[in-house]
Amino acid sequence: MATNSLSSRHPHEVVLLGACLLTALPILAGVTPAPGSVTAAMNHESTLAWAGGIAVGALIAFAGILWPRPSCPTKLTVTGLLLEQVGLVISGMACLLYVAALLWVIGWAGLFPCALPTGFAVANFILARRIQRLLRP
């Protein structure tokens, strides 16, 4: 595995983490979720935990992605990778919390809408695992 393939500011990762922030910040700012939405059906504490998780995870991952790098393209900064890894795991766990709430509130009818947040969580965990393998000797 090429070391420069990790933490490479891949557009998919950056856009999805940005979408996490755009989704979470209004909820954290007190904007009431749309009636009939899953977040409106969730209790307030669960909604804040989910929104806080994806926002904090995205911010930490962004810090890792944007962490200054050595000038040599084959070298990586451990601090940046660790920050990115922690952020990916936090946002992945928050997505799984959302999936659990979706299935709890809607039941099996929520199975199809669970595909996107579940896929995002799995992708986050896969990338975090790849970073872990790189960092462990």
C-alpha positions as CSV (number, residue, x, y, z in Angstrom):
1,M,0.0,0.0,0.0
2,A,1.5,3.3,-1.0
3,T,1.8,5.6,2.0
4,N,0.7,8.7,0.0
5,S,-2.6,7.1,-0.8
6,L,-3.8,7.6,2.8
7,S,-4.8,11.0,4.0
8,S,-4.6,12.3,0.5
9,R,-7.5,14.7,0.8
10,H,-9.6,12.5,-1.5
11,P,-12.6,14.5,-2.8
12,H,-15.1,11.9,-1.7
13,E,-13.8,12.0,1.8
14,V,-13.7,15.8,2.0
15,V,-17.1,16.3,0.5
16,L,-18.8,13.7,2.7
17,L,-17.2,15.1,5.8
18,G,-18.3,18.6,4.7
19,A,-21.8,17.2,4.3
20,C,-21.6,15.9,7.9
21,L,-20.9,19.5,9.1
22,L,-23.7,20.9,7.0
23,T,-26.1,18.4,8.4
24,A,-25.1,18.7,12.0
25,L,-24.5,22.4,12.5
26,P,-28.1,23.6,12.1
27,I,-29.3,20.9,14.6
28,L,-26.6,21.9,17.1
29,A,-27.5,25.6,16.6
30,G,-31.1,24.7,17.7
31,V,-32.9,24.6,14.3
32,T,-35.9,22.3,14.7
33,P,-35.8,19.2,12.5
34,A,-38.4,19.0,9.7
35,P,-41.7,17.4,10.9
36,G,-41.8,13.7,9.9
37,S,-38.0,13.4,9.6
38,V,-36.1,10.8,11.6
39,T,-34.3,13.4,13.6
40,A,-37.7,14.9,14.6
41,A,-38.9,11.4,15.7
42,M,-35.7,10.8,17.8
43,N,-35.5,12.1,21.3
44,H,-33.6,15.4,21.8
45,E,-30.6,13.8,23.5
46,S,-30.1,11.2,20.8
47,T,-30.4,13.9,18.1
48,L,-27.8,16.0,19.8
49,A,-25.5,13.0,20.3
50,W,-25.7,12.1,16.6
51,A,-25.3,15.6,15.4
52,G,-22.5,16.3,17.8
53,G,-20.7,13.0,16.8
54,I,-20.7,13.7,13.1
55,A,-19.7,17.3,13.6
56,V,-16.9,16.6,16.0
57,G,-15.7,13.6,14.0
58,A,-15.7,15.7,10.8
59,L,-13.8,18.5,12.4
60,I,-11.2,16.2,13.8
61,A,-10.8,14.3,10.5
62,F,-10.5,17.7,8.7
63,A,-7.8,18.7,11.2
64,G,-5.9,15.5,10.3
65,I,-6.4,15.9,6.6
66,L,-5.2,19.5,6.7
67,W,-2.3,18.8,9.1
68,P,1.0,20.1,7.7
69,R,2.9,17.4,5.8
70,P,6.6,16.8,5.2
71,S,7.8,18.1,1.9
72,C,8.8,14.5,0.8
73,P,5.7,12.9,-0.8
74,T,6.5,9.4,0.6
75,K,6.5,10.6,4.2
76,L,3.4,11.2,6.3
77,T,2.8,12.9,9.6
78,V,1.7,10.6,12.4
79,T,-0.2,13.4,14.1
80,G,-2.3,14.1,11.0
81,L,-3.0,10.4,10.4
82,L,-4.0,9.9,14.0
83,L,-6.4,12.9,14.0
84,E,-7.9,11.7,10.7
85,Q,-8.3,8.2,12.1
86,V,-10.0,9.4,15.3
87,G,-12.4,11.7,13.4
88,L,-13.3,8.9,11.0
89,V,-14.2,6.5,13.8
90,I,-16.2,9.2,15.7
91,S,-18.2,10.1,12.6
92,G,-18.7,6.4,11.7
93,M,-20.0,5.6,15.2
94,A,-22.4,8.6,15.0
95,C,-23.7,7.3,11.6
96,L,-24.4,3.9,13.2
97,L,-26.2,5.7,16.0
98,Y,-28.4,7.3,13.4
99,V,-29.0,4.0,11.7
100,A,-30.0,2.4,15.0
101,A,-32.4,5.3,15.7
102,L,-33.8,5.1,12.1
103,L,-34.5,1.4,12.5
104,W,-35.9,1.9,16.0
105,V,-38.3,4.7,14.9
106,I,-39.3,3.4,11.5
107,G,-38.7,-0.3,11.8
108,W,-37.8,-2.5,8.8
109,A,-39.2,0.2,6.4
110,G,-36.1,2.2,7.3
111,L,-33.8,-0.5,6.0
112,F,-33.3,1.0,2.5
113,P,-32.6,4.6,3.8
114,C,-30.0,3.0,6.2
115,A,-27.8,2.1,3.2
116,L,-26.1,5.5,2.8
117,P,-25.2,6.2,6.4
118,T,-24.2,2.5,6.9
119,G,-22.0,2.7,3.8
120,F,-20.4,5.9,5.0
121,A,-19.7,4.4,8.5
122,V,-18.2,1.2,6.9
123,A,-16.0,3.3,4.6
124,N,-14.8,5.4,7.6
125,F,-13.9,2.2,9.5
126,I,-12.1,0.7,6.5
127,L,-10.0,3.9,6.1
128,A,-9.3,4.1,9.8
129,R,-8.2,0.5,9.7
130,R,-5.9,1.2,6.8
131,I,-4.4,4.1,8.7
132,Q,-3.9,1.8,11.8
133,R,-2.1,-0.8,9.7
134,L,0.2,1.8,8.3
135,L,1.0,3.2,11.7
136,R,1.6,-0.1,13.4
137,P,5.0,-1.6,12.7
